[in-house]
Amino acid sequence: MVLPDLSIRRPVLATVMSVMLILVGIISYTRLAVREYPNIDPPIVSVRTVYTGASAEVVESQITQPLEDSLAGIEGIRTIKSASREEVSQITVEFTLARDIDVAANDVRDRVARVRGRLPDETDEPVIAKIEADAFPIIWLAFSSDHHTPLEITDYADRVVKDRLQTLPGVASVMIGGERRYAMRLWLDRERLAAYGLTPQDVEDALRRQNVNVPSGRIESRQREFTVLTETDLRTPEEFDRLIIREVNNYPVRLRDVGYAELGAADDRNAVRVNGNPAVGVGVVKQSNANTLAVAKGVKAELPNLIAALPAGMKLQIGFDSSVFINESIKSVFETLAEALILVVLVIFFFLRSVRATLIPFVTIPVSLIGAFIFVNALGFSVNVLTLLALVLAIGLVVDDAIVMLENIYRRIEHGMPPRQAALEGSKEIAFAVIAMTITVAAVFVPVAFMTGTTGRLFREFALTVSAAVIVSGFVALTLTPMMCSKMLRHERQHGRLYRIIERWMERLNTGYKALLTRALSRRGLILSLGLAAAGAIVILFMTLKAELSPLEDRGIIIGVMLAPEGATMAYTDSYARRVEALYAQVPEIKTYFMVVAPGLERPNPVTSAFSFVSLKPWSERPRKQQQIAAELMPKMFGLPGVMAFPVNPPSLGQSFRNPPLMFVVQASSYAELQTMVNNLMAKAREFPGLVNMDSDLKLNKPQLTVKLDREKTSDVGVEVDTVGRTLETLLGGRQVTRFKREGEQYDVIVKLADKDRTTPTDLAAIFVRGKDGQLVRLDNLVQIRETVAPKELNHFNRLRSATISANLAPGVALGDALAFMDQAAKEVLPAGAQTALDGQSREFKESGVSMYLAFVLALIFLYLVLSAQFESFVDPFIIMLSVPLAVTGALLSLYLAGGTLNVYSQIGMVMLVGLITKNGILIVEFANQLQERGRALRDAVVEAAGLRLRPILMTTAAMILGAIPLAFARGAGAESRQQIGWVIVGGLLLGTLLTLFVIPTAYTLLARSRRPISDSGGDGESGAAVEEREYAETKL
C-alpha cells in the first residue's frame, strides 16, 4: 500500500498533511453559521388582503378564490392554504425546499398583479411577504414605564425601536403587541347629530374640506424669496372641537356641539402583559427561512444601544426568547462531545495500557473531527444539533481505523519485531480492511444524501458529516497512524502489574472465546437458529414500538393557548387571560410569562384568543421537566369555565406551536356538507382516549346582526343605498377620514359613534340617515334587523374547501397510533369518495416514514454492492451483512426498554448502525480470507481470524458504545432527542457484536468458498507456510 509506506519513510510529510487538515478545518469552522437544525425551514410566501366591511363569504368568493386560481400555476408549490375571515383574506403558499424563496416571492407578486384588476376596487393592495400569514415572533421585547402612558410607549417603540430592528438581517417584520397608536378620535353623539339635522357624512365632508395641507408656493423678489406655508390643517383636540361642520339656522354648528375630539388610541382591542404587569411588546418576526439564532443574536446585540437611548423612567426587558433553547442545546452537545472524547480515550488506554500507544489513536480524533469541517463548509452546511451529533458519534467511529491499524502493528512489536518493520508489515496487511471499513461507512450514507424533503435535509447533513469525518479518519489511519507507530511504539520487556492483570484477562477471554466458537461451529444449526430468532424479533419489536415524528423535548418554554367563545368581547377574553396568569404565578419553576391578548401581525384581528409564552427557569435550576409542569397546568387551565385553555409543549423540527401533533384535513365541495362530515368524524374520534383538546377550524357560529334593506322604502324617501352602508361603517366600525400631524408624524383621524350609543342591537335602529329634501329618516324605518350566525373563517386546503380537525396527544400516546385511528374512523363515518389529507406534524410524520424506510433499504443495497466490489465476491458481503438484522434487533430492544419510540432521530441512528456493525464482519471475513490464502483450512482460518481480531473488535465496539453513552444518558436542553439516537447505537452494538462473533464465523463456514494458498504472500520473502507458522507462534506467546 503506497500511503502507509510513504508516510513511514517520510514522517515529516505525514505530519504536515495532518497539520494542514487541522489548519484548513479551523478556518472552515470559523466560517460556518450556527443554528438549531439544518436549513429545513420551507420557503413560505403569504398574501394578505384586507376588504373593509366584507363578510367571510364575500372575502372567499371575491378575494381568495381569484387569487388562488392565479397562484395555483406557480412551479414548485407544496401546499396552498387560505383562510377567509371577516374583512381579511390570508393565503399561505408553501414551496418545496429546492425553491429559492426570493424567486418564489417574485412569482407570487407577478401572479397577484395579474388578477389585481378583478378584485373589488375597495380592497387594500395585497401585501406579499416571505413569512407565514400567521407567523409569530421569535423574540419579544417588553417596554414598560411608571412615567409614560401606553400611547407614549407605543409612539417611542414605533418611531425609534421598530425601524432599528427591521433593518437587521433576516427580520421579516416587527410587530407591536398591546399597541396604542396615536389617533384623533372624534366621538359623535347620535341624538345631538339628529337634533341639529346632521349626519356622519356631514362631519366627514367638513373634515375633508377644513383639515387640509395644501402647498402654497412662494414669493420671489429680486434678491430674496419666501416659502409660503398656509396652516390649514388641524393638529390639537381643541382645534378639532372648534371645527365648523355646518350652519344651521345661521348658527355655526361645531364638532363640540355634536360630540368631542380626543387624542387617544387608534385601536385598543389588544393587550400585552409581562408577569401580570401592563407592557407594550415589540415582537421580531423572522423571514420564513432565516436563521433563528442569527436573528436573535442580532437583536440582542442591538439591545445595549436601545437601552442607552431609552427616555428616563422607561424600562426594556426580554419577555420571551425562543433562541435560549437553541443555545443551550448546542452547548449541551458540545459538552457531550467532550464527555465522549474522554470515555473513548479511557477505553483505548484500558486495552493498550500504554500512554504512547493511547496517544496515537487519540491524535486521530481531533484531526478527523476538525478536518471534517472542511467538507461541512464546502457542502454549505452549518453547525447545528444534527452535525454536532454526527461528530459525537464519529468520535468512536474515527478511532476505529486507527485502532485496527495500531493493534495490528502493536501486536507485532510486542512479539519482538522492530517498530519500523512492524509498521510496514502491519499496515500492509490491514490497509485493505481499513479502506473497506471507511468506504463501507461512507457508502451507507450515499442514499441518504439524495433524500428530499425536510427529513432528507436533516439526514443529509448528519450523514455527510459522519462520512466526512470517517473519510478523514481513514486517511489519517493510513498516513499519520503507521508513521507514529514506527516512531513512538517500543517493545516493553517488563510490564507493570496492572498491565499483566489485564493482559491475562484478555488472553483468557481470547482463549475462552476461541474454545466457545469451536464448540459453536460444531452446532451450527443452533447458532443459526439463535440468529434467526434474534432477527425475527425485529417484527415483534417493530410492531410494539410507538412511532412519532420526533420526541417531545424539554425546550424550557410552555405555550398557553386560550380560546373564548365566538362573539366574546375584548374585556371578556382579557378577564380570563388574567385568571390564566394567576395560575402561572403559582408555579415556582416559571421565570416569566408573557401574555398577548388578541395576537396577530396585522389588524383587524379576532379578540377571542390569547397566547401566553411561558419561559421556565434554566434546566439546572428546576427539579421538574417542562412536560411535568405542563401536565400540572393542564387540568387547571382546562377547568376554567367559559373558555377553552390548555398548555402546549412546543414541537421540534421547526414545527409551529400553532399546529398540534394531529392535524387531519377533511375536504368537500360545500361547507354545509363539510360541517356534517366533520361533526361525524369528531364524534367518532372522541372514542379514542389518546386525543385531547380536539377542535375544528370550521366554526359557523359567529354571532352576527344581519341588516336587510327595504329597497322600496329607501327609494321612496330618497336615501341612497351606499349612504346606509357608509353611515353604519362610520358610526359602528369607525372610519379613517383624514390625517393630522404630531411631532413630525402623520396619524389617523377616526370618526365613530360614542361607545355608550352602540352597546345593544336596538342601538342600530336609532341611527339617522338623510333622505330627500334634507329630511332625516330613522334606520329602523328602512331596514329589518335579525340576529344570525356566520362563519368565523372559511378555509381552503390545496384550493378545496376544507376543515382541519386538530388535537393534542395524551401522555404516552404516539402520533402513529392516533393517525391510524383517524384513518380507520374516516373510512367508517365519511361518505365514499370523501377526500382527506394531513397537515403540519402529521404530514411530516407520514412523509418522513416513507423516506426513511426507502433510505434504509437503499443503504443496505449500496453497502452490499460496495462490499461486493471490494471483496470481488457476492457471497462474502452477504455473510458480513448478516450482522445487520442482529444489530437492528438490539437497537429496537434498547428503545423498548428505555421507553423510546421510532422517530427521526432513532431512524438516523438505525442507518448509522448498518455501517458500524458491518465493520466487525469485515475484520473477520477479510482476515479469514488472508489466512486461507496462506494455507489454512477454511474452518481453522475463520476461528483463527475471529480470535486474532477479537481485541480490535472489542476495542472499536467499546469505543463506539462509550462514545454514545453520553447521548443515551443526556440531560438538559434537547436531551430527549439525543437519548433516542444514543440508545440505538448502544443497544445495537452490544447485542449485534455479541451475536456477530458467533453468527458471522458460522455463516462463513457454510457459505464462503475455500481459497487456494498463494505463494510469497507473506511479504519480505516469507513463504505462506512461514507466515502461518509465525502467526500461530505469535498467538501462543
KAKA-V86212 format. One record per helix or strand. SS is the DSSP state (helix for helix, strand for strand). FROM is the first residue (numbers start at 1). TO is the last residue. If there is no record, write none. Layout:
BEGIN
{{SS:FROM:TO} {SS:FROM:TO}}
END
This chain:
BEGIN
{{helix:2:9} {helix:11:30} {strand:34:34} {strand:44:50} {helix:56:71} {strand:77:85} {strand:88:95} {helix:101:118} {strand:127:129} {strand:139:145} {helix:150:166} {strand:171:177} {strand:182:188} {helix:190:195} {helix:200:210} {strand:218:220} {strand:225:227} {helix:237:241} {strand:244:248} {strand:251:254} {helix:255:258} {strand:259:265} {strand:271:274} {strand:277:278} {strand:280:286} {helix:292:308} {strand:314:321} {helix:323:352} {helix:355:378} {strand:383:383} {helix:385:414} {helix:419:444} {helix:446:449} {helix:453:488} {helix:497:521} {helix:524:544} {strand:547:547} {strand:557:564} {helix:570:585} {strand:590:597} {strand:609:616} {helix:619:621} {helix:626:638} {strand:643:649} {strand:662:667} {helix:671:685} {strand:691:696} {strand:702:709} {helix:711:717} {helix:721:733} {strand:735:742} {strand:745:753} {helix:755:757} {helix:761:764} {strand:768:770} {helix:772:774} {strand:776:778} {helix:779:781} {strand:783:790} {strand:793:797} {strand:800:809} {helix:815:829} {strand:835:838} {helix:840:871} {helix:876:880} {helix:882:898} {strand:902:902} {helix:904:933} {helix:938:948} {helix:950:968} {helix:975:1007} {helix:1024:1036}}
END
